[in-house]
Amino acid sequence: MFARLEIDTGAIAANLATLARIVAPARVAAVIKANAYGHGLEEVGRALDGHAARLCVYALAEALALRAAGVRSRIQVIGPVAPSDLPAAHSAEVEVTVWDAGVYADELAAIALRTGVPFGVHIKLDTGVTRLGMRAEEARPAIDRLLVKPGLRVLGIMSHLAAAEELDSTYTTEQLARFHAAVDGVNPGIERHIAASAAAMLWPQTRLDLIRAGIAIYGLWPSEPTRQIMEARGVELIPALAWRTELVTVHEVSAETSVGYGCTYRTTRPSRIAVLPIGYAEGIPRARSNRGYVLVAGKRAPLVGRVCMNMSFIDVTDIPEAQHNSRVTLIGTDGTEHISAETFAEWSDTINYELVARLPAAIPRRFAALPARGSA
């Protein structure tokens, strides 16, 4: 591979600590699903082991990989787990999420009763996302059954917010009210959690007992309004990821030379066109074609032509020091220049969540607790 990701696990731990200070006395669960938002599941899990209230993943396979990597923290699977995989989850002391008080709960209880070890579960309510969960307005009878079901240990009741990144959202307060109505009178020792990164920062009333922080622990902002408000309050997040590659060749070409598929770019002067050895198969969205720039020798080099499956092109005419093997920064800092994941995502017509989560697992990741640095 010609690309690499540099992951600062110290930044991730620092961001977690920042969020913990903001939301206290609520606790913080670290969401490390989707290969830790592209940052590397096992390594991030080990870096946060013992530092978060628990780790949250989407799939059981992620939880089992963390256990195999030696992670001993509490782990909750927030996505579905197939009935056939429940014994493995129970054996690994993984907490699962339930939104069914019927057959599925019976299977959980049967495993617990057979082994003599309770099965830790979190009850998921749907308060308005229309995704997973029991409808909050109808859930109380099911909650009450699950609370007393032999073999189950209900550790938490949870939901998810649909519009917490919108500062004037009445929908967030409506969802929170539905949640409170559903759990009113339930044993206060059972953890309530509904807020993710944006809600935890912007809506203090949603913090409850615990918040589930995902995007923010990687130093990425849930939205531009969130960034503006929190930075105005003196809150800083440290980006944990840098993405780099290198030039494989540089072409000296004349004016009116076509570059790449579809002839979507032609040089307007004698130019130096460099080739990157990565394309959309390695994580550069095709939407980046002819948009934005990368950094070479601390200078901006425009991306030109269509992004290919495994290659892409930049114009280094104004960077005479650019040559074969020169380092290229797609996300991160080079000299005084910086490209954030948010900027890269904007050029790609997407969001930072999707951009980093889709970075291929095959790209080598180098992990280090680098010296603390400010975000751009």
N, C-alpha and C positions, 0 to 999 in steps of 0.2 A: 504494500500500500504506500502511496506517495503522500497521503494526508495523515494528519495526526491531530488529536485533541489533547489539550493540556488542561487538567482538572485540578483546581486548588481546593483540596478538601478542608484546609484551614478556613477558607472563605465560607464554605458551606456551614461549618460549625459556628463561625462568627455570626452568620445570618440567622441561624437558629437561636443563638443567644440573644440577638437583637429582638427578634420576635417574642421570645420569652419575656423579656423586660417590658415590651409594649403591652402584652395581654395579661400579665400577672394580675390576680392570682390564678387565672386560668392556665392550664398546662398546654404543652405543644406536642402534637403528634407529627412526625415527619412523613410526608407522602413521598415514597421513592418508587412508585410504579413506573412503567414504561422505561425500564433500564435507568431508573433515577432521572427521569426527564432527559435521557440521553447521556447522562454524566457517568454511568457505570454503576450497576446495581450493587454488586458485592462490595466494591471498594467504598462506595458512599455508605452502605449499610454498616460496614466495619467502622468507618469514621464517626458515625453517629451512635454507635452501639453504647447504650447506657446514658446518652445525653438527651434523648427525647423520651416523652412519656410512653410512646411506642412507635413502631414503624408501620406504615400503611402501604399495602401493595394491592394491585388489582387481581392478580391471578395466583393460585396456589403454587404454581411452578416457581414464581418469584419468591414466595415465602420459603419454600424448600431449598432453593438456591442459597438464600441467606443463612438458613440453618447449616447447610453444608459448608458455608464459608466461615462458620464459627460464631455467627451473630446470636446472642442470647437474649436480646431485648424482646419485649412483647411485640408480637406481629399480628396485625389484623388484615385479613383479606377482605377488601371492600366490594369485590366483584363476586360473581356466582362461582360456586364450587360444585362440580358434578357429584352426585350421590356416591358414585364408585370411588371418589377420591377423598371422601370424608374421613375414613380411617387413617389415611396418611396425614391429613391435617391435624387430627386429634393426637396422633402419636408424636407429631412435631411441636405440640403445644401452640398451635396456631389458632387464633380467634377468628371466627367466621361471622359473616353478616347474613341475617335472615329477614325475609319479608313474607314468610309463609308460616302460619301457626298450625298447618295441617301435616301432610305426609312428610315433608322435608324435616320439620321439627321432630317428628316421630323417629326419623332415621338418625338424627343427631342424638336424641335421647337414648336410643337403643345402643349406640356405640358407647356412650358414657356409662350406661348401666351395666353393660357387658364387661367393661374394663374397670369399673369402680372409680373412674376419674371423671369429674364433671367436664362438660364441653363449654368453653367460654364463647359467648355469642353477643353480638350487637344487633339490636332490632332497628331495621331501616324503615323510616316513614317517608312517604311522598307528600311533600307540602306544596308542590307546585311545579316541579320540573317535568313530571310525567315520564319518569324513567324507571328506576327501581324503587321499590318500597310499597308498603301498604298505605292506602289513602288515609291521611291523618284523621279526617273526619269520621272514619269508620273503624279506626285501628284499635280503640281502647279495649274492646273485648278480647282481641287477639293478644294484645300486650299483657293483659291480666292472665291469660292462659299460659303464655310463655314464661311469665314470672314465677309461676308455681309448678312448672312442668318438671318432674323428677329427671335428674341427669343434666339439666341445663343450668348454667350459671350466667345470668344476664348481666353483662358488664357495662353495657351502655345502650342508649337509645339515640339515634342519629337521624339527620336529614341533610339536605343539600340545597343551597340557594341558587336561584336562577339569574338574578340581576344585581348582585351585590356590588358590581363594578360601576353601577350607575348611581351617582351621588344623590339624585332626587327620586330614587325608586321607592314608591309606596308598596311595590310588590314584595320587597324584602321584609318590611314590617308586617305585611299580611301573612307571609310564610312563617315568620317567627311566631305570630299570634296563633296560627294553626298548630304549630309544634307545641307551644305551651299548653294549649287547650287539650291536646292529646295526652300529654304526660303529667298534667296537673294531678297531684296527689300520689304519684308513683314514688316509691322509696327514694329519698334524696341521695342515698349512697350510690345509686346507679348513675353513671356518667352521662351527661347530656352533651351532644356536640352537633353543631350545624354549620359553623363558619369555616371557610377556607381562607386563603391568603388575603384576598381583597376585603372580605367581610371583617376579618380579624383586625385589619388596620382601619377601615373606614366606619364600621358599625360596631362600636363597643358593646352594645346590648346583645349582640349575637355570640359573644365569646363563651358564655355559659361556663361549663366546667373545663372544656378543652377545645382547642382549635386544631384543624387539620391543615398544616402548612405544606404546600407543594411548591409552586413556581417561585415563591419568594425566598425559600432557603437556598436556591441556586443563584441568588443575586439578580433575579429577573423580576420586573414589575408586572403585576396582573393587568395593568392598564396605564395609559398615560395620565389620566386624572389622579390615579392612585399615587403615581410617582410624584407628581407636582405637589399634591397635598402633603405627603409624608416628608419629602425633602424640605418643604417649607417649615416643617416641624422639627427639622434637624435629624431625621432618620435617614441613614445611609445603608444601602445594601451593596455587597461586594460581588460583582460578577465572578463566577467560579470557572467559567469555561473560555478557553481560547481555541480557535480552529485555524490550523496552518497547513500549508502545502508548499510546493516549490515549483519553479519553472522547469520545464523539460526541454524547451527549445525557444529560440527567438528568431523570427523571420524579419529580414529587411525587405520591405515591399514598396512598390510605387503607389502613387495616388490612383484612386479608382480600382483598387484591388478588393475583390469580394472576400469576405471572411465568413466561413461556416455555412451550415445548411440553409437553404432557402434564399441565399444572397440578401439577407436582411440588413447587412452592414457592409458598406464600402468605405474605404479610406478616402479622406479628402485631401491628403498630403502624403509625401513620402513618410512611411511609418515603420515602427518596430512593433510587430504583433507577437506576443508571447503566448505559449500554450500551457495551460494548467492540466495536470494529469487526472483531474477529477471532474465529474459532471453530475447529472441528476441521479445516477445510481449511487453516488457517494454523498448525496445530500444537498446539492445545489439545485434548488427548484428551477424547472425550465422557465418559469415566470421571471427569473432573473435575467433572461436574455436581453442584452442591450440596456441594462439598467444597473445603476449604482457603480461601485468601485471596490477594489481590494487595496491592500497596502503592500508596497514593495519598497524596501529601503526607506521606510518612513514617509513615503509619498503615495498619493492617490493614483491608482491605475484603473481607468474605466473598464468595465466588463463589456465586451463587444461581441456581436454575432450571437447566434443561438447556442444555448447550453446544450451540449451533446450528452449522450448517455455516460461516457467516461472521460470527456474532455470539455474544456471551455477556453475562452480566449480573452486576453486583456491587451490594452494598448499601452505600451511602455515607451512610447516615442520620447516623452519628456522625462524619462528616468534613465539616463545613459548608463548608470551603474547596473541596471537589470541585465542579467545574463543567465545562462543555464545554471541551475541549482540555486538561484536566488530564492530566499525565503519569501513566502506570500502569506499574508494574514487576511483571513476572511472574516473572523470575529476576534476581537482583541485589540491590543495596543502595539504599535510599532512607532518608536520615537514619540513625537508629540501628537500623533494621530491615533484615533480610536474608532472602531466600528463595533457598535453594540449589537446584541442579538435582536433587539427591538428594531433597530435600523435595517438590519439584514432582512428581517421578516417583512417590514414595510415594503422594501424593494421587491419582495417575492409575493406580494398580495396575500399574506397570511399573518399569523400571530406568532409571537416567540414560543408559546407552548408547542405548537405544531412543528416549528422549525427544529427545536432541539430534540423533541421526542422522536423525530424521524431520522436523526443522525444514525447511520448504520452501525450496528454493534460490531461489525468487522473492522471499523476504523480503530487503529491503535490509540489507546488512551494512556497518557502518562500522568501519574498522580503524584502530587507533592503539596505540602502545606507551605505555600509561597508566602513571602512577606505581605502583610496587609497593604491594600491599595484602595484608592477611592474609585467609585464608579463614575463613568463618563456621563 
